[in-house]
Amino acid sequence: MSNSNLQQLHLLCVQMHKQGKTPSVAILRAKAPFKVSVTEAIEALKRFHAHKPKLDVPNEENVLQQNHATTTEQSNNLNTRVDVLEKEVAALKQALHQIISAQ
């Protein structure tokens, strides 16, 4: 068994794992760009399971903090917009009042 073949098979396992697929002997043999024996596939799977990478799954606390930050930012933006609109309405009322008074 060639070490480079095992490394390539291990990388193939990691790629499948990242895609949410479970690597197996049959899948490895089918997807490998070279001919793979059953024993090579088994050895690669053993190495993969011994050093299985963890997937980046955001935990609930991080998601809640991000959502809270986004909500706070949106609230600040809305408050700013409301302030601007209130000033514009006041200016329009004043202009309308002046127009009506002039007639």
C-alpha positions in Angstrom: 0.0 0.0 0.0 1.4 3.3 -1.1 1.4 6.1 1.5 0.3 8.7 -1.1 -2.7 6.5 -2.1 -3.7 6.4 1.6 -3.3 10.1 1.9 -5.5 10.7 -1.1 -8.1 8.3 0.2 -8.0 10.0 3.6 -8.6 13.4 1.9 -11.5 11.9 -0.1 -13.0 10.8 3.2 -12.6 14.2 4.7 -14.2 15.8 1.7 -17.2 13.5 1.9 -17.4 14.1 5.7 -17.6 17.9 5.0 -20.4 17.3 2.6 -22.3 15.4 5.2 -21.8 12.0 3.6 -20.5 9.0 5.5 -17.4 7.5 3.7 -17.5 3.7 3.1 -15.3 1.2 1.4 -17.6 1.0 -1.6 -17.8 4.8 -2.0 -14.1 5.2 -1.7 -13.4 2.5 -4.3 -15.9 4.1 -6.6 -14.8 7.8 -6.2 -11.0 7.3 -6.1 -9.2 8.4 -9.2 -7.1 5.2 -9.1 -7.8 1.5 -8.5 -8.3 0.9 -4.8 -8.2 -2.5 -3.1 -10.6 -3.4 -0.3 -7.7 -3.5 2.2 -6.5 0.0 1.1 -10.0 1.4 1.5 -10.4 -0.2 4.9 -7.0 1.2 6.1 -8.0 4.7 4.9 -11.3 4.5 6.7 -9.5 3.4 9.9 -7.2 6.3 9.7 -10.1 8.7 8.9 -12.1 7.5 11.9 -9.0 7.7 14.1 -8.5 11.4 13.2 -12.0 12.5 12.2 -12.2 16.2 11.7 -14.9 18.1 13.6 -17.4 20.0 11.5 -17.8 23.7 12.1 -21.3 23.7 13.6 -22.2 27.1 15.2 -23.3 26.6 18.8 -26.6 28.2 20.0 -24.9 30.9 22.1 -22.9 32.3 19.1 -26.0 32.3 16.9 -28.1 34.1 19.6 -25.3 36.7 20.1 -25.2 37.3 16.3 -28.9 37.6 16.1 -29.0 40.0 19.1 -26.3 42.1 17.5 -28.2 42.2 14.2 -31.5 43.0 16.0 -29.8 45.8 17.9 -28.3 47.3 14.8 -31.6 47.1 13.0 -33.3 48.9 15.9 -30.7 51.6 15.9 -31.1 52.1 12.1 -34.9 52.2 12.5 -34.7 54.8 15.3 -32.4 56.9 13.2 -34.8 56.7 10.2 -37.8 57.6 12.4 -36.0 60.7 13.8 -35.2 61.9 10.3 -38.7 61.3 9.1 -40.2 63.1 12.0 -38.0 66.1 11.3 -39.0 66.0 7.6 -42.7 65.9 8.6 -42.3 68.8 10.9 -40.6 70.8 8.1 -43.4 69.9 5.7 -46.0 70.9 8.2 -44.3 74.3 8.7 -44.0 74.8 5.0 -47.7 73.9 4.5 -48.7 76.2 7.3 -46.8 79.1 5.7 -48.4 78.4 2.3 -51.9 78.3 3.8 -51.2 81.5 5.8 -50.0 83.3 2.7 -53.3 82.8 0.9 
